[in-house]
């Protein structure tokens, strides 16, 4: 949320939002997306906050970033944090608040950044692009790295105490399953303008659906008790 401005120091949020705006202009001005992302991330040891901006760039320019972005999808910790980012982007929680409309003459506005594709996309879903469309080499490397990450996480955490749906080990397992093309079924999507397009959608396993439904029921029960 550092790159969204709703929590933490506003000066840090402003700097990260300015960095994102700069990166968009660099890419749209013709610079290599890979080089721009290297500039954004900085040298090894830089602040992890720059990864927030890098994720926005990857999701906003996916077709141009696909060849270099696979390594980001191989990190379950990042996928877990990005799920939090995505849900908060969708709800508006933690968003930079501007009490008045931003002047037209401002060269960059928060509304410009909020309209970027990254605010409507989640990083883990891009695994399906490798699973369905390849290239085969990157797909294999991504899956191998995710398996290694899953095994590393399994040795470091107590799975019995971890969230069975959104926990780190569950996230790694889900990412590995999403690497299989057979779990992405053809479907029809309706766009905001009414057009329909053909695509593929990830199918949750029955056991995860049961866990999610149980979690929803428990949450609704807590809400009902709180309202009472």
N, C-alpha and C positions, 0 to 999 in steps of 0.2 A: 504493500500500500504506500510505500514511500514515494512511488512515482505517480500517485493519484492525488495526494495533497490533503486528504481528509483527516489523516492522523500524523502525528510526529511534527517535526519542524517544517514550517511553511517555506523557509528559505531553501531547504533541501529538496522539497517537492517542486518548487519553482525551477530550481536548477535542473532537476531530472526531466521535467516537462519541456524545458527549453532544449535540453539535449535531444529529446525525442523529436521535437519540431525541427531542429537542425538536421538530424539524420534523415527525416522524410524529405527535406529539401535537397539534400545531397544526392539521395538515390533518384529522386524525380528529376534532378538536374543532369543525370547521366553517369554518375559515379558508380563503380562496382558495389553492389550491396554487400559483398563479402568484405571489401576494404572498409566500408562505412561501419560495419559491425565490429571489425577489429578496432577501429578508432573509438567506438562507443565502449567496448569492454575494457580497453586499455591493456597494459602489460599484466603479466601474472602477479597476483597479489593485490590487484585493485579491489575497490569496494564491490561487494556482492550486489549492491543496489543498482549497479549498471546492468546487471543481468535482467532486471525488470524492464529496462528500455530495450534490451536485445530481444526479449520475448515479443514485445510489441512489434518490432521490426520483422521478425521471422513470420509472425502471423499476418502481418499486413502485406508482405511481399513474398508469400509462400513459394510461388513458382520459381522465383529467382533465388530463394534461399534454400531450397530443398536439398541441394547437393552438399551443403555445408552444415545444415541445421540438425542433421540426424543425431549428432552426438548430444545435443541438448535433450532430446527425447529419451536418451539412454540413462537419464539420471532420475530415478523415482522420487528423490527429495524435491527436485525442481517440479516434477509433474504434480506432486502433492500440493506444493505451494501455489502452483498455477491454477489448480482447481479452486482454491480459496479466492485467488484473484478474479477468476472468471465469474464465480457466483456473486462476488461483491460488485463486479462491473455490471452484472445483469440487474442487481437489486438497487444499485446506486449508493450502497453503503460505503462510507469512507471517501466519497468523491469530493473534490475541491469545490467549495461553495462560493458562488459569486452572487451577491445580493442584487446586483444591478446588471442589466444587459451590457455585454462587452461592446465598446465602441467599434464601429465599422472600420475605422482607420487603423486599428491595431493590426500589426502584421501577422500575429499569431494569437489565436484564441483557444480557450479550453474547449469550446464547442468543436473546434476543428479536430482536436485530438480525440474527443469522445466519439467522433464520427468515423474514426479509423476502423478497419476490419477487425483488428485485434480485440476490440471490445465485445465482439460478437462470437469469438472463436476461442476454443480451448486447445492447449498444446497437445494433450494426449491424443486427441482425435486425429491428429495428423499422422499418427502411426499407420492408420489405415491406408494412407496414400502409398506408403512403401509396400504394405502387404498386398494391395490390389494392383498397383501400377509399377512397382519396382522403383529404381533399378535393382536387379537381383542381388548385386554385390552389397549395396548399402542396406538392403533389407536384411541380409544375412548378418552383417556386422551389427546392426541395431539389435536384432534378436539375441545374438551372442552376448552383447554387452548388458542387455537387460537380464539375461539369465545369471550372469556373474553378479550383477547388482542385487538381484533377488536373493542369491545364496549369501552374499555379504550381509544383507539386512537380516536374514533369518538367523545368522549367528550372533547378531548384535542386540536383538530385541526379544522380549517375551511376547510371543504371538498370542498367548492367552489373554494378555492385558491390552492388546492392540485392537483398535477399531477394525472390525471384520469387513467393513465396506470402504472406509476412507483412510484407514491406517496405512503406514508406509509399506508394510509387507503386502497388504491387499492391493495397494496401488501398483506395486511391482508385478504382482501376479496378473492383474488386469492388463497392464501394458504388454506382457508377454502374450496373453490370449489375443490381444488386439493385433498382434503381428501375424495372425493366421487369417488368410483371405476368406476362408470358409465361414468366418464369424461376421463377415460384412455382407449383408443380403441386399439385393437390388430393391429399391423403393422409389417412390415418386415424392418429390418435395414441392411444396407450394411457396413461391416467393412472395415478398411483401406487395409486389405490384400485381399479383394474381397469376403470374406465369407459373407453369409447372415444368420441372426439370427432372431428369432421371439421375439417380445416384445410388450410393450404397450407405447403409446405416448399420452401425455395430449392434449386435444382438447380445444382450446380457444373458449369462447362464441362469437357469432356473433357481439355483441356490442363492445367487446374488439378488435376484428379484425378491425372493422370500425375505432375505435379510433387510433389504431396503423397505419393503412393505411393513415389516415389523418395526423398523426404526420410525417410520412415518406414524404408525399407530401409537407408539410410545410418545412421540413428540406431541401428537394431537391430544393425548391424554393429559400431558403436562400442561398444555395450553388451556384445556378445559378446566383443570384444577385451579390454575392461576386466575382465570376469569371468574370462577366461582368465589 
